[in-house]
């Protein structure tokens, strides 16, 4: 299902409906029925309660076997965020890591535009086509890369799923040499959300708290229901396209 359509529906529901209705199990049941194709509805609707008891194996199995409308679309990135991620790269970059790479869509777009770059991706499930990048199956909170291994590290629609958010955030900064390009939903907390999210960032203050951005040189932009965050780690002007000062 089109990302713009699902985001628009989410924004309307989250902001216009009274919370008593919006977060009612009975009101949300038909949406879950559609989104999860009628399968594993109890597990999906009680995800936020159960996930904190998951083992590492349970977590990987859940996401590897997930078969929902959102998980089967080509990408969760909207066009505005995609453009901003691509603008993070410049001719001096040599390597990019996409953390939570999914089916490799972002890496494919980067490869088509910057074929000379060395690309890597990691996730819990291996994509079908990894011919143009190195893939590693790993935990975001325990990245198996040396410090400052990649010029740019991207992480799109992943941090909202993570139980160990502070540790994962430190790992992203550890393996990046120059910049981070981050995308997370701009979303209010509700118990019943069709997306398996455990972290919510409805405003910039929640970003600052959740990612400790008060310690970073960053720019955060609200782009059609999502946050794009560009963090400068070493010697770039994060507020200018392509690293130009």
Rosetta blueprint (number, residue, H / E / L):
1 X L
2 X L
3 X H
4 X H
5 X H
6 X H
7 X H
8 X H
9 X H
10 X H
11 X H
12 X H
13 X H
14 X H
15 X H
16 X H
17 X L
18 X L
19 X H
20 X H
21 X H
22 X H
23 X L
24 X L
25 X H
26 X H
27 X H
28 X H
29 X H
30 X H
31 X H
32 X H
33 X H
34 X H
35 X H
36 X L
37 X L
38 X L
39 X L
40 X L
41 X H
42 X H
43 X H
44 X H
45 X H
46 X L
47 X H
48 X H
49 X H
50 X H
51 X H
52 X H
53 X H
54 X L
55 X L
56 X H
57 X H
58 X H
59 X H
60 X H
61 X H
62 X H
63 X H
64 X H
65 X H
66 X L
67 X L
68 X L
69 X L
70 X L
71 X L
72 X L
73 X L
74 X L
75 X L
76 X L
77 X L
78 X L
79 X H
80 X H
81 X H
82 X H
83 X H
84 X H
85 X H
86 X H
87 X H
88 X L
89 X L
90 X L
91 X L
92 X L
93 X L
94 X L
95 X E
96 X E
97 X E
98 X E
99 X E
100 X L
101 X L
102 X L
103 X L
104 X L
105 X H
106 X H
107 X H
108 X H
109 X H
110 X H
111 X H
112 X H
113 X H
114 X L
115 X L
116 X L
117 X L
118 X E
119 X E
120 X E
121 X E
122 X E
123 X E
124 X L
125 X L
126 X L
127 X L
128 X L
129 X L
130 X L
131 X L
132 X L
133 X L
134 X E
135 X E
136 X E
137 X E
138 X L
139 X L
140 X H
141 X H
142 X H
143 X L
144 X L
145 X L
146 X L
147 X L
148 X L
149 X L
150 X E
151 X E
152 X E
153 X E
154 X E
155 X E
156 X E
157 X L
158 X L
159 X H
160 X H
161 X H
162 X L
163 X L
164 X L
165 X H
166 X H
167 X H
168 X H
169 X H
170 X H
171 X H
172 X H
173 X H
174 X H
175 X H
176 X E
177 X E
178 X E
179 X E
180 X E
181 X E
182 X E
183 X E
184 X E
185 X E
186 X L
187 X L
188 X L
189 X L
190 X L
191 X L
192 X L
193 X L
194 X L
195 X L
196 X L
197 X L
198 X L
199 X L
200 X L
201 X L
202 X L
203 X L
204 X H
205 X H
206 X H
207 X H
208 X H
209 X H
210 X H
211 X H
212 X L
213 X H
214 X H
215 X H
216 X L
217 X E
218 X E
219 X E
220 X E
221 X E
222 X E
223 X E
224 X L
225 X L
226 X E
227 X E
228 X E
229 X E
230 X E
231 X E
232 X E
233 X L
234 X L
235 X L
236 X L
237 X L
238 X L
239 X L
240 X L
241 X H
242 X H
243 X H
244 X L
245 X L
